[in-house]
Amino acid sequence: MTVPERPAHPSTSAAPTVSGKVWMLRGARSAVSIPAFILTAAFVGYASLARETGLTIYETLAMTGFIWALPSVVVLTGALSSGMGLIPAAIAVALASVRLMPMTMALMPLVKVPGKTRNWQLLIASHFVAVTAWVYAMKHLPDLPKEGRLPFFVGFGGAVSSFVFCMTGIAYLLVERMPDMVAGALFLLTPIYFLCSLWGASRLNADRVAMLAGLVFGPLFFVYLPGLDLLWTGLAGGTLAYAGTRVARRGLS
């Protein structure tokens, strides 16, 4: 007679679980990357702009920490330097930041665990949604377990924003020794990196068509519709990319 095998103990049969703190630490370690250093260099260039505009170091750091997205920070800095009122400045920042809404809507289902993730946790994660963190997350988070995505992203975003925050303050204090050409070159690193990263991370032809259309429409709207150039570039480029790809799909089918 054979003796039935006893089931293995749960502690030995189940795979070891990784805590949220461990995932956050892993995300923080992943923040040591080329994209993070490029973003830091861009904020170093922004520190020069902020000081030339007349912002204090406290105002500069407050804008860096609370607004976080660099284009919105630059828009608010320009509004303050031009003497724009509070309401028009708020509208300008909102228009510059509206691009982050679809990015956030695309990222939240990726990091949310149904029945476990709280809304306040998603609100904290949404603060770190910017092009650098979003591109990195959309590329790497699908390879992680569902439970580890949110703490990993928070660890990555928190580490990047903390490092940028500190380096912006240091650059503000030392920016007088930096040549204007160097500060401007550092500032331009961000849009160049954004374009290359978005092109590499795009999976659909419509995404690349939209970027190419934006490169064409952007200078035109900047000349003929200053102040609303970003809004009209996104609207025209996105509409053209959507319509063009729809027509191309129907032609192939």
MIDOSE-1310 file (N, C-alpha, C; in nm, 2 decimals, decimal comma, always signed):
residues 253
mtvp	+0,09/-0,12/+0,00/+0,00/+0,00/+0,00/+0,09/+0,12/+0,00; +0,05/+0,21/-0,08/+0,13/+0,34/-0,09/+0,07/+0,44/+0,00; +0,16/+0,51/+0,06/+0,12/+0,62/+0,15/+0,11/+0,75/+0,07; -0,01/+0,82/+0,08/-0,02/+0,94/+0,00/+0,08/+1,05/+0,05
erpa	+0,13/+1,12/-0,05/+0,22/+1,23/-0,02/+0,15/+1,34/+0,05; +0,22/+1,39/+0,15/+0,17/+1,51/+0,23/+0,19/+1,64/+0,15; +0,09/+1,72/+0,15/+0,11/+1,85/+0,07/+0,22/+1,93/+0,13; +0,29/+2,00/+0,04/+0,40/+2,08/+0,09/+0,35/+2,19/+0,17
hpst	+0,44/+2,24/+0,27/+0,40/+2,35/+0,35/+0,39/+2,48/+0,27; +0,29/+2,56/+0,30/+0,27/+2,68/+0,22/+0,39/+2,77/+0,21; +0,47/+2,77/+0,32/+0,59/+2,86/+0,32/+0,70/+2,81/+0,23; +0,70/+2,68/+0,19/+0,80/+2,63/+0,10/+0,75/+2,62/-0,04
saap	+0,62/+2,60/-0,05/+0,57/+2,58/-0,19/+0,54/+2,71/-0,26; +0,49/+2,81/-0,18/+0,46/+2,94/-0,25/+0,58/+3,02/-0,27; +0,58/+3,10/-0,38/+0,69/+3,18/-0,41/+0,70/+3,30/-0,31; +0,82/+3,34/-0,27/+0,83/+3,45/-0,18/+0,78/+3,58/-0,24
tvsg	+0,70/+3,65/-0,16/+0,65/+3,78/-0,20/+0,75/+3,89/-0,17; +0,74/+3,99/-0,25/+0,83/+4,11/-0,23/+0,75/+4,22/-0,18; +0,79/+4,28/-0,07/+0,71/+4,39/-0,01/+0,72/+4,52/-0,09; +0,62/+4,61/-0,06/+0,62/+4,73/-0,14/+0,74/+4,82/-0,11
kvwm	+0,80/+4,81/+0,01/+0,92/+4,89/+0,03/+1,04/+4,84/-0,05; +1,04/+4,71/-0,08/+1,15/+4,66/-0,16/+1,13/+4,71/-0,30; +1,01/+4,71/-0,35/+0,98/+4,76/-0,49/+1,01/+4,91/-0,50; +0,98/+4,98/-0,39/+1,02/+5,12/-0,40/+1,17/+5,15/-0,40
lrga	+1,24/+5,07/-0,33/+1,39/+5,08/-0,33/+1,44/+5,04/-0,47; +1,38/+4,94/-0,53/+1,42/+4,90/-0,67/+1,39/+5,01/-0,77; +1,28/+5,08/-0,75/+1,25/+5,19/-0,84/+1,34/+5,31/-0,82; +1,38/+5,33/-0,69/+1,47/+5,44/-0,66/+1,61/+5,41/-0,72
rsav	+1,65/+5,28/-0,72/+1,78/+5,25/-0,78/+1,77/+5,26/-0,93; +1,66/+5,23/-0,99/+1,64/+5,25/-1,14/+1,65/+5,39/-1,18; +1,62/+5,48/-1,08/+1,63/+5,62/-1,12/+1,77/+5,67/-1,16; +1,87/+5,60/-1,12/+2,00/+5,63/-1,16/+2,02/+5,59/-1,30
sipa	+1,98/+5,68/-1,39/+1,98/+5,64/-1,54/+2,01/+5,77/-1,62; +2,03/+5,74/-1,75/+2,06/+5,86/-1,84/+1,94/+5,95/-1,85; +1,81/+5,90/-1,86/+1,70/+5,99/-1,87/+1,69/+6,09/-1,75; +1,72/+6,03/-1,63/+1,72/+6,12/-1,51/+1,82/+6,22/-1,51
filt	+1,94/+6,19/-1,56/+2,05/+6,29/-1,56/+2,02/+6,40/-1,67; +1,96/+6,36/-1,78/+1,92/+6,45/-1,88/+1,82/+6,55/-1,83; +1,72/+6,50/-1,76/+1,62/+6,59/-1,70/+1,68/+6,68/-1,59; +1,78/+6,63/-1,52/+1,85/+6,71/-1,42/+1,92/+6,82/-1,49
aafv	+1,99/+6,79/-1,60/+2,06/+6,89/-1,67/+1,97/+7,00/-1,72; +1,85/+6,96/-1,76/+1,75/+7,06/-1,81/+1,71/+7,15/-1,70; +1,69/+7,10/-1,58/+1,65/+7,18/-1,47/+1,76/+7,27/-1,42; +1,89/+7,23/-1,44/+2,00/+7,32/-1,42/+1,99/+7,44/-1,51
gyas	+1,96/+7,41/-1,64/+1,94/+7,52/-1,73/+1,82/+7,61/-1,68; +1,71/+7,55/-1,63/+1,60/+7,63/-1,58/+1,64/+7,71/-1,46; +1,73/+7,67/-1,38/+1,77/+7,75/-1,26/+1,83/+7,88/-1,31; +1,90/+7,87/-1,42/+1,96/+7,99/-1,48/+1,85/+8,09/-1,52
lare	+1,75/+8,03/-1,59/+1,63/+8,11/-1,63/+1,56/+8,18/-1,52; +1,54/+8,10/-1,41/+1,47/+8,15/-1,29/+1,54/+8,26/-1,23; +1,67/+8,25/-1,22/+1,75/+8,35/-1,15/+1,75/+8,48/-1,24; +1,76/+8,46/-1,37/+1,76/+8,58/-1,46/+1,62/+8,65/-1,45
tglt	+1,52/+8,57/-1,43/+1,38/+8,63/-1,43/+1,36/+8,71/-1,30; +1,44/+8,68/-1,19/+1,42/+8,74/-1,07/+1,35/+8,66/-0,96; +1,33/+8,54/-0,99/+1,27/+8,45/-0,88/+1,37/+8,42/-0,77; +1,32/+8,41/-0,65/+1,41/+8,37/-0,54/+1,43/+8,22/-0,54
iyet	+1,53/+8,18/-0,47/+1,55/+8,03/-0,46/+1,44/+7,96/-0,40; +1,36/+8,02/-0,31/+1,25/+7,95/-0,25/+1,13/+7,94/-0,35; +1,11/+8,04/-0,43/+1,01/+8,04/-0,54/+1,05/+7,93/-0,64; +1,17/+7,93/-0,68/+1,22/+7,84/-0,78/+1,20/+7,69/-0,73
lamt	+1,24/+7,67/-0,61/+1,23/+7,53/-0,55/+1,08/+7,49/-0,53; +1,00/+7,59/-0,49/+0,86/+7,56/-0,48/+0,79/+7,52/-0,61; +0,83/+7,59/-0,72/+0,77/+7,56/-0,85/+0,83/+7,43/-0,90; +0,95/+7,40/-0,87/+1,01/+7,27/-0,91/+0,94/+7,15/-0,84
gfiw	+0,92/+7,17/-0,71/+0,87/+7,06/-0,63/+0,72/+7,03/-0,65; +0,64/+7,14/-0,66/+0,49/+7,13/-0,67/+0,44/+7,11/-0,81; +0,50/+7,18/-0,90/+0,45/+7,17/-1,04/+0,52/+7,06/-1,11; +0,65/+7,05/-1,10/+0,73/+6,93/-1,14/+0,75/+6,93/-1,29
alps	+0,65/+6,93/-1,37/+0,67/+6,92/-1,52/+0,74/+7,04/-1,57; +0,85/+7,02/-1,63/+0,93/+7,14/-1,67/+0,86/+7,24/-1,77; +0,79/+7,19/-1,87/+0,73/+7,29/-1,96/+0,63/+7,38/-1,88; +0,55/+7,32/-1,79/+0,46/+7,40/-1,71/+0,53/+7,50/-1,62
vvvl	+0,65/+7,46/-1,56/+0,73/+7,55/-1,48/+0,78/+7,66/-1,56; +0,82/+7,64/-1,69/+0,88/+7,74/-1,77/+0,76/+7,84/-1,81; +0,64/+7,78/-1,84/+0,53/+7,87/-1,87/+0,50/+7,96/-1,76; +0,49/+7,91/-1,64/+0,46/+8,00/-1,52/+0,57/+8,10/-1,50
tgal	+0,70/+8,06/-1,52/+0,81/+8,16/-1,50/+0,79/+8,27/-1,60; +0,76/+8,23/-1,73/+0,74/+8,34/-1,83/+0,63/+8,43/-1,80; +0,52/+8,37/-1,74/+0,40/+8,45/-1,71/+0,44/+8,55/-1,60; +0,51/+8,50/-1,50/+0,55/+8,59/-1,39/+0,64/+8,70/-1,43
ssgm	+0,73/+8,67/-1,52/+0,83/+8,77/-1,57/+0,77/+8,88/-1,66; +0,66/+8,84/-1,73/+0,59/+8,94/-1,81/+0,48/+9,02/-1,74; +0,46/+8,99/-1,61/+0,36/+9,07/-1,54/+0,22/+9,02/-1,56; +0,20/+8,90/-1,61/+0,07/+8,84/-1,64/-0,01/+8,82/-1,50
glip	-0,14/+8,84/-1,51/-0,22/+8,83/-1,39/-0,23/+8,68/-1,34; -0,28/+8,66/-1,23/-0,29/+8,53/-1,17/-0,38/+8,44/-1,25; -0,50/+8,48/-1,29/-0,59/+8,40/-1,36/-0,53/+8,36/-1,50; -0,48/+8,46/-1,58/-0,42/+8,42/-1,71/-0,31/+8,33/-1,70
aaia	-0,22/+8,35/-1,59/-0,11/+8,26/-1,57/-0,16/+8,12/-1,54; -0,27/+8,11/-1,46/-0,32/+7,97/-1,42/-0,38/+7,90/-1,55; -0,44/+7,98/-1,63/-0,49/+7,92/-1,76/-0,38/+7,87/-1,85; -0,27/+7,95/-1,85/-0,16/+7,91/-1,94/-0,09/+7,79/-1,89
vala	-0,08/+7,78/-1,75/-0,02/+7,66/-1,70/-0,11/+7,54/-1,72; -0,24/+7,56/-1,70/-0,34/+7,45/-1,73/-0,33/+7,40/-1,87; -0,32/+7,49/-1,97/-0,31/+7,45/-2,11/-0,18/+7,37/-2,13; -0,07/+7,41/-2,07/+0,05/+7,34/-2,08/+0,05/+7,21/-2,02
svrl	-0,03/+7,19/-1,91/-0,03/+7,07/-1,84/-0,14/+6,97/-1,88; -0,23/+7,01/-1,97/-0,34/+6,93/-2,01/-0,29/+6,80/-2,08; -0,17/+6,81/-2,14/-0,11/+6,70/-2,21/-0,09/+6,58/-2,11; -0,07/+6,61/-1,98/-0,04/+6,51/-1,88/-0,17/+6,42/-1,85
mpmt	-0,29/+6,47/-1,88/-0,41/+6,40/-1,84/-0,42/+6,26/-1,92; -0,41/+6,26/-2,05/-0,41/+6,13/-2,12/-0,30/+6,04/-2,08; -0,18/+6,10/-2,05/-0,07/+6,01/-2,00/-0,10/+5,95/-1,87; -0,17/+6,03/-1,78/-0,20/+5,97/-1,65/-0,31/+5,87/-1,66
malm	-0,41/+5,89/-1,75/-0,52/+5,79/-1,77/-0,46/+5,66/-1,83; -0,36/+5,67/-1,91/-0,30/+5,55/-1,97/-0,22/+5,47/-1,87; -0,16/+5,55/-1,77/-0,07/+5,48/-1,67/-0,14/+5,42/-1,55; -0,25/+5,49/-1,51/-0,31/+5,44/-1,38/-0,37/+5,30/-1,39
plvk	-0,43/+5,26/-1,50/-0,47/+5,12/-1,51/-0,36/+5,02/-1,51; -0,24/+5,06/-1,55/-0,13/+4,98/-1,55/-0,07/+4,95/-1,41; -0,09/+5,05/-1,32/-0,03/+5,03/-1,18/-0,14/+5,00/-1,08; -0,26/+5,01/-1,11/-0,37/+4,98/-1,02/-0,40/+4,83/-1,00
vpgk	-0,41/+4,79/-0,88/-0,45/+4,65/-0,85/-0,59/+4,66/-0,80; -0,69/+4,60/-0,88/-0,83/+4,61/-0,84/-0,85/+4,55/-0,70; -0,92/+4,63/-0,62/-0,96/+4,58/-0,48/-0,85/+4,61/-0,38; -0,73/+4,65/-0,42/-0,62/+4,67/-0,33/-0,57/+4,82/-0,33
trnw	-0,56/+4,87/-0,45/-0,50/+5,01/-0,46/-0,60/+5,11/-0,41; -0,55/+5,20/-0,32/-0,64/+5,31/-0,28/-0,63/+5,43/-0,37; -0,73/+5,52/-0,37/-0,73/+5,63/-0,45/-0,61/+5,73/-0,41; -0,59/+5,74/-0,28/-0,48/+5,84/-0,24/-0,35/+5,79/-0,29
qlli	-0,33/+5,66/-0,31/-0,20/+5,61/-0,36/-0,19/+5,65/-0,51; -0,30/+5,64/-0,58/-0,29/+5,68/-0,72/-0,27/+5,83/-0,73; -0,32/+5,91/-0,64/-0,30/+6,05/-0,65/-0,15/+6,09/-0,62; -0,09/+6,01/-0,53/+0,05/+6,04/-0,51/+0,13/+6,00/-0,64
ashf	+0,10/+5,89/-0,70/+0,17/+5,84/-0,82/+0,15/+5,94/-0,93; +0,03/+6,00/-0,94/+0,00/+6,09/-1,05/+0,08/+6,21/-1,05; +0,13/+6,25/-0,93/+0,21/+6,37/-0,92/+0,34/+6,36/-1,00; +0,39/+6,23/-1,01/+0,52/+6,21/-1,07/+0,51/+6,18/-1,22
vavt	+0,39/+6,19/-1,27/+0,36/+6,17/-1,42/+0,42/+6,29/-1,50; +0,52/+6,27/-1,57/+0,58/+6,36/-1,66/+0,64/+6,27/-1,77; +0,69/+6,34/-1,88/+0,74/+6,26/-1,99/+0,84/+6,16/-1,95; +0,94/+6,20/-1,87/+1,05/+6,11/-1,84/+1,00/+5,99/-1,76
awvy	+0,93/+6,01/-1,66/+0,88/+5,90/-1,58/+0,78/+5,81/-1,66; +0,69/+5,88/-1,74/+0,59/+5,81/-1,81/+0,65/+5,72/-1,92; +0,75/+5,77/-1,99/+0,81/+5,68/-2,09/+0,88/+5,56/-2,03; +0,95/+5,59/-1,92/+1,02/+5,48/-1,85/+0,92/+5,38/-1,80
amkh	+0,81/+5,43/-1,74/+0,71/+5,34/-1,68/+0,64/+5,25/-1,79; +0,60/+5,31/-1,90/+0,53/+5,24/-2,00/+0,62/+5,14/-2,07; +0,75/+5,16/-2,06/+0,84/+5,06/-2,12/+0,88/+4,95/-2,03; +0,89/+4,97/-1,90/+0,94/+4,87/-1,80/+0,83/+4,81/-1,71
lpdl	+0,73/+4,89/-1,68/+0,63/+4,83/-1,58/+0,56/+4,71/-1,63; +0,52/+4,69/-1,75/+0,45/+4,57/-1,79/+0,53/+4,44/-1,77; +0,66/+4,45/-1,75/+0,75/+4,34/-1,72/+0,75/+4,30/-1,57; +0,69/+4,39/-1,48/+0,69/+4,37/-1,34/+0,56/+4,31/-1,29
pkeg	+0,56/+4,24/-1,18/+0,43/+4,19/-1,12/+0,34/+4,30/-1,09; +0,21/+4,27/-1,10/+0,11/+4,38/-1,08/+0,12/+4,45/-0,95; +0,15/+4,37/-0,84/+0,16/+4,43/-0,71/+0,28/+4,52/-0,69; +0,38/+4,51/-0,78/+0,50/+4,58/-0,76/+0,51/+4,71/-0,85
rlpf	+0,42/+4,73/-0,94/+0,43/+4,84/-1,03/+0,41/+4,97/-0,97; +0,31/+4,99/-0,88/+0,28/+5,12/-0,82/+0,40/+5,16/-0,73; +0,44/+5,07/-0,63/+0,55/+5,12/-0,55/+0,68/+5,14/-0,63; +0,70/+5,06/-0,73/+0,82/+5,08/-0,82/+0,82/+5,22/-0,88
fvgf	+0,70/+5,25/-0,94/+0,69/+5,38/-1,00/+0,70/+5,50/-0,90; +0,64/+5,48/-0,79/+0,65/+5,59/-0,68/+0,80/+5,60/-0,64; +0,87/+5,49/-0,62/+1,01/+5,50/-0,59/+1,09/+5,57/-0,70; +1,06/+5,53/-0,82/+1,14/+5,59/-0,93/+1,11/+5,74/-0,94
ggav	+0,98/+5,78/-0,94/+0,94/+5,92/-0,95/+0,99/+6,00/-0,83; +0,98/+5,94/-0,71/+1,02/+6,02/-0,59/+1,17/+6,04/-0,59; +1,25/+5,94/-0,64/+1,40/+5,96/-0,64/+1,44/+6,06/-0,74; +1,38/+6,05/-0,86/+1,41/+6,15/-0,97/+1,38/+6,29/-0,93
ssfv	+1,26/+6,31/-0,87/+1,21/+6,45/-0,84/+1,30/+6,50/-0,72; +1,33/+6,42/-0,62/+1,42/+6,46/-0,51/+1,56/+6,50/-0,56; +1,61/+6,42/-0,65/+1,75/+6,46/-0,70/+1,74/+6,58/-0,78; +1,64/+6,60/-0,86/+1,63/+6,72/-0,94/+1,60/+6,84/-0,86
fcmt	+1,52/+6,82/-0,75/+1,50/+6,93/-0,66/+1,63/+6,98/-0,59; +1,71/+6,89/-0,55/+1,84/+6,93/-0,48/+1,93/+7,00/-0,58; +1,94/+6,94/-0,70/+2,03/+6,99/-0,80/+1,99/+7,13/-0,85; +1,86/+7,15/-0,86/+1,81/+7,28/-0,90/+1,85/+7,39/-0,80
giay	+1,84/+7,36/-0,67/+1,88/+7,45/-0,57/+2,03/+7,48/-0,58; +2,11/+7,38/-0,60/+2,26/+7,40/-0,61/+2,29/+7,48/-0,73; +2,22/+7,45/-0,84/+2,25/+7,52/-0,97/+2,21/+7,67/-0,95; +2,10/+7,69/-0,88/+2,06/+7,83/-0,86/+2,17/+7,91/-0,79
llve	+2,23/+7,85/-0,69/+2,33/+7,92/-0,62/+2,46/+7,94/-0,70; +2,49/+7,85/-0,79/+2,62/+7,85/-0,87/+2,60/+7,90/-1,01; +2,48/+7,94/-1,05/+2,45/+7,96/-1,19/+2,53/+8,09/-1,24; +2,57/+8,18/-1,15/+2,64/+8,30/-1,19/+2,78/+8,26/-1,26
rmpd	+2,83/+8,14/-1,22/+2,96/+8,10/-1,28/+2,94/+8,02/-1,41; +2,82/+8,00/-1,45/+2,79/+7,92/-1,57/+2,77/+8,01/-1,69; +2,84/+7,98/-1,80/+2,82/+8,06/-1,92/+2,67/+8,05/-1,97; +2,62/+8,15/-2,04/+2,49/+8,15/-2,09/+2,47/+8,04/-2,19
mvag	+2,57/+8,02/-2,27/+2,56/+7,92/-2,38/+2,54/+7,78/-2,32; +2,62/+7,75/-2,21/+2,61/+7,62/-2,15/+2,47/+7,60/-2,08; +2,42/+7,71/-2,02/+2,29/+7,70/-1,95/+2,18/+7,67/-2,06; +2,19/+7,74/-2,17/+2,09/+7,72/-2,28/+2,10/+7,58/-2,34
alfl	+2,22/+7,53/-2,36/+2,24/+7,40/-2,41/+2,18/+7,29/-2,32; +2,20/+7,31/-2,19/+2,15/+7,21/-2,09/+1,99/+7,22/-2,10; +1,94/+7,34/-2,11/+1,79/+7,35/-2,11/+1,73/+7,28/-2,24; +1,80/+7,28/-2,35/+1,75/+7,22/-2,47/+1,77/+7,07/-2,47
ltpi	+1,84/+7,01/-2,38/+1,86/+6,87/-2,38/+1,72/+6,80/-2,36; +1,63/+6,86/-2,28/+1,51/+6,79/-2,24/+1,42/+6,77/-2,37; +1,39/+6,87/-2,45/+1,30/+6,84/-2,57/+1,37/+6,75/-2,66; +1,50/+6,75/-2,67/+1,57/+6,65/-2,76/+1,55/+6,51/-2,71
yflc	+1,57/+6,50/-2,58/+1,55/+6,36/-2,52/+1,40/+6,32/-2,53; +1,31/+6,41/-2,50/+1,17/+6,37/-2,51/+1,13/+6,32/-2,65; +1,18/+6,39/-2,75/+1,15/+6,35/-2,89/+1,21/+6,21/-2,92; +1,33/+6,19/-2,88/+1,40/+6,06/-2,90/+1,33/+5,95/-2,82
slwg	+1,29/+5,97/-2,70/+1,23/+5,87/-2,61/+1,09/+5,84/-2,66; +1,01/+5,94/-2,70/+0,88/+5,91/-2,74/+0,88/+5,84/-2,88; +0,98/+5,87/-2,96/+0,99/+5,80/-3,09/+1,02/+5,65/-3,07; +1,12/+5,63/-2,98/+1,15/+5,49/-2,95/+1,05/+5,41/-2,88
asrl	+0,97/+5,48/-2,79/+0,86/+5,41/-2,72/+0,73/+5,39/-2,79; +0,72/+5,46/-2,91/+0,59/+5,46/-2,98/+0,58/+5,32/-3,05; +0,46/+5,26/-3,03/+0,43/+5,13/-3,09/+0,34/+5,14/-3,21; +0,27/+5,25/-3,23/+0,18/+5,27/-3,34/+0,23/+5,37/-3,44
nadr	+0,20/+5,35/-3,57/+0,24/+5,44/-3,67/+0,18/+5,58/-3,65; +0,05/+5,58/-3,59/-0,01/+5,71/-3,56/+0,07/+5,79/-3,47; +0,14/+5,73/-3,37/+0,22/+5,81/-3,28/+0,33/+5,88/-3,35; +0,40/+5,81/-3,44/+0,51/+5,87/-3,51/+0,46/+5,97/-3,61
vaml	+0,35/+5,95/-3,68/+0,29/+6,05/-3,77/+0,26/+6,18/-3,69; +0,20/+6,16/-3,57/+0,17/+6,28/-3,49/+0,30/+6,36/-3,45; +0,40/+6,29/-3,42/+0,53/+6,36/-3,38/+0,59/+6,43/-3,51; +0,58/+6,37/-3,62/+0,63/+6,43/-3,74/+0,55/+6,56/-3,78
aglv	+0,42/+6,54/-3,76/+0,33/+6,65/-3,79/+0,35/+6,77/-3,69; +0,38/+6,73/-3,56/+0,41/+6,84/-3,47/+0,54/+6,91/-3,50; +0,64/+6,84/-3,55/+0,76/+6,91/-3,59/+0,74/+7,01/-3,71; +0,64/+6,98/-3,79/+0,61/+7,07/-3,90/+0,52/+7,18/-3,86
fgpl	+0,41/+7,15/-3,78/+0,32/+7,25/-3,74/+0,37/+7,34/-3,63; +0,46/+7,29/-3,55/+0,50/+7,37/-3,43/+0,56/+7,50/-3,47; +0,66/+7,51/-3,56/+0,72/+7,64/-3,60/+0,62/+7,73/-3,67; +0,53/+7,67/-3,75/+0,43/+7,75/-3,82/+0,33/+7,82/-3,72
ffvy	+0,28/+7,75/-3,63/+0,19/+7,80/-3,53/+0,26/+7,90/-3,43; +0,39/+7,87/-3,41/+0,46/+7,96/-3,32/+0,48/+8,10/-3,39; +0,48/+8,11/-3,52/+0,50/+8,23/-3,59/+0,36/+8,30/-3,61; +0,26/+8,23/-3,65/+0,13/+8,29/-3,68/+0,03/+8,29/-3,57
lpgl	+0,05/+8,20/-3,47/-0,05/+8,20/-3,35/+0,03/+8,19/-3,22; +0,11/+8,29/-3,19/+0,19/+8,28/-3,07/+0,10/+8,28/-2,95; +0,14/+8,21/-2,85/+0,07/+8,20/-2,73/-0,03/+8,07/-2,73; -0,08/+8,04/-2,84/-0,16/+7,92/-2,86/-0,10/+7,81/-2,95
dllw	+0,03/+7,83/-2,97/+0,10/+7,74/-3,07/+0,10/+7,60/-3,02; +0,13/+7,58/-2,90/+0,13/+7,44/-2,85/+0,00/+7,37/-2,86; -0,11/+7,44/-2,82/-0,24/+7,39/-2,83/-0,28/+7,35/-2,97; -0,26/+7,44/-3,06/-0,30/+7,42/-3,20/-0,21/+7,31/-3,27
tgla	-0,08/+7,31/-3,23/+0,01/+7,21/-3,28/-0,04/+7,07/-3,24; -0,07/+7,05/-3,12/-0,12/+6,92/-3,07/-0,26/+6,88/-3,14; -0,35/+6,98/-3,15/-0,48/+6,95/-3,21/-0,46/+6,92/-3,36; -0,39/+7,00/-3,43/-0,37/+6,97/-3,57/-0,29/+6,85/-3,60
ggtl	-0,18/+6,83/-3,53/-0,10/+6,71/-3,55/-0,17/+6,58/-3,51; -0,24/+6,58/-3,40/-0,31/+6,46/-3,36/-0,42/+6,43/-3,45; -0,50/+6,53/-3,50/-0,61/+6,51/-3,59/-0,56/+6,45/-3,72; -0,45/+6,51/-3,77/-0,39/+6,46/-3,90/-0,34/+6,32/-3,88
ayag	-0,28/+6,29/-3,77/-0,23/+6,15/-3,75/-0,34/+6,05/-3,74; -0,45/+6,09/-3,67/-0,56/+6,00/-3,66/-0,63/+5,98/-3,79; -0,66/+6,08/-3,86/-0,73/+6,07/-3,99/-0,65/+6,00/-4,09; -0,52/+6,03/-4,09/-0,43/+5,96/-4,19/-0,42/+5,81/-4,17
trva	-0,40/+5,77/-4,05/-0,39/+5,63/-4,02/-0,52/+5,56/-4,04; -0,64/+5,62/-4,02/-0,77/+5,56/-4,04/-0,79/+5,54/-4,19; -0,75/+5,64/-4,27/-0,76/+5,62/-4,42/-0,67/+5,52/-4,47; -0,55/+5,51/-4,41/-0,45/+5,41/-4,46/-0,50/+5,27/-4,43
rrgl	-0,56/+5,25/-4,31/-0,61/+5,12/-4,27/-0,72/+5,08/-4,36; -0,81/+5,17/-4,39/-0,92/+5,13/-4,48/-0,87/+5,10/-4,62; -0,76/+5,17/-4,67/-0,71/+5,14/-4,80/-0,64/+5,00/-4,80; -0,58/+4,96/-4,69/-0,52/+4,83/-4,69/-0,62/+4,72/-4,68
s	-0,73/+4,75/-4,61/-0,83/+4,64/-4,59/-0,92/+4,63/-4,71
